[in-house]
Amino acid sequence: MPIPDPSERPVVLAQVMAAFAVVVAAFVAATVYSESRASVIDESALSIAQNAAPSIEYLAGGRAGLRQLALAEDEYVDTFLAGGHMSPEAVAAARATLEGDVHAYLSLPRYPGEGAAWDDAKHTLDELDRALVDVVAAVPQGPAHLRQADANFRAQVEAVARAFTDDLQINADNAARLADRIQRVSRRRRRLVFGLDGVCGLATLATALLVLRLLRRHQRLARAYEEALERRADELEAFAGRIAHDVRNALVPISLSVSQLGRMELGDPPRQWIATADRGVWRLFELVEGLLAFAKAGAQPVPGEATDVAEVIRDVVLAQRPSADAAGCELRVSAVEPCRVGCNPGVLTSLVGNLIGNAIKHTDGPIRRVDVSATMRGPVVRMVVEDTGPGVPEHLRESIFQPFVRGGSAAVGVGLGLATVRRLAEGHGGRAGVDPVSGGGSRFWIELPRLDPAAGAAGSPGNPVTSRNPRPGCSA
């Protein structure tokens, strides 16, 4: 599978960021423009609602009041011409009503050109008031003077009506202009917003495609990385098999020599030293035989093998105690239930030895303690190594079991110990992991399938299965 070119990554990331920037810019531009156009629409609508419409309403009311005033004046004149008598109160009331509408209109803002038109209307209103006074004053002067004053009054009513009509037209024109402005701005606003929404959609689609491209590239890289790890693991497995075979061959003469020394008549101190050396050589044989068998089996357990857990833990703790004492660490076994697991003693030695050695190396602080235990949990046996070290950060609790991953920049080793533990455990149908400890520290654990004591393959009280294999070149 071709590996993606690393130089493509900055280009793709730049494209993703550019597309994202386009989305954000289009969204911001749509929002800003929409708000600015909305303010124009609001301003125009407010002008119509608070100025043009009330002006039209008051001017229309003024024209109606003007008609009422003309009717009241006609009745007043006709009464006197007919020889009757009438109080001018009705005429005064009609004029007061007209004045109310005029006053309300004058309280509103003015549109351009409306001020000059109103000045003309105000002049005609003044003339109307004088003509009305002349009508009342002409009553005692006789019908001829009254008819002349009435004709003058009617002419002023027409003049005021025309002035009101001019002001009405100005306000109606402005209302129509503002309504047209609202329609035009709304259309432009919709077009631009829809256009920017389209740009956002296209940019979002482009971003999604670029992200998909990145994800596919990441998947290709992940597959290439996994394949590389598998190849390296296969190479390491083959290398481990060759090394184990060579070490096994080198141990044979050493084992024979130690066995010959053990048959010699020597004092107690030398015999104790020879016994210690013999146990050390025995553990090396177990470790090498287990790893060699595991490598030959293609990381699969050898059928029919069984190992006593307590015996292996005792031997590993005994071998690791000098290292623990040198590190000022208390190494203890808290609880080990009698049980067996289906693997070679060398494999279990490697598993437990890796966890204990790793715990001793990383335990620091005023309290340095490593505790080992093994308990049965249904169909599995859980072996736990708990320490009082700094603990494993949460983001490393899974990746720390990958090859060449270490617990931190200060960690020693090349990062293969815990990877070997998980590989061996999973190869034998088990699991390996780490949990945090309250108050600090780590709890590393491995689980392996428990063998049924009643099964023939696993051994029975009458037919036990040995947990050690004879050393090559030696008698069992």
Secondary structure by P-SEA (a helix, b strand, c coil): cccccccaaaaaaaaaaaaaaaaaaaaaaaaaaaaaaaaaaaaaaaaaaccaaaaaaaaaaaaaaaaaaaaaaaaaaaaaaacccccaaaaaaaaaaaaaaaaaaaacccccaaaaaaaaaaaaaaaaaaaaaaaaaaccccaaaaaaaaaaaaaaaaaaaaaaaaaaaaaaaaaaaaaaaaaaaaaaaaaaaaaaaaaaaaaaaaaaaaaaaaaaaaaaaaaaaaaaaaaaaaaaaaaaaaaaaaaaaaaaaaaaaaaaaaaccccaaaaaaaaaaaaaaaaaaaaaaaaaaaaaacccccccccccaaaaaaaaaaaaaaaaaaacbbbbbcccccccccccaaaaaaaaaaaaaaaaacccccbbbbbbbccccccbbbbbbbbcccccccccccccccccccccccccccccaaaaaaaaaaaacccccccccccbbbbbbcccccccccccccccccbbbbcccccccccc
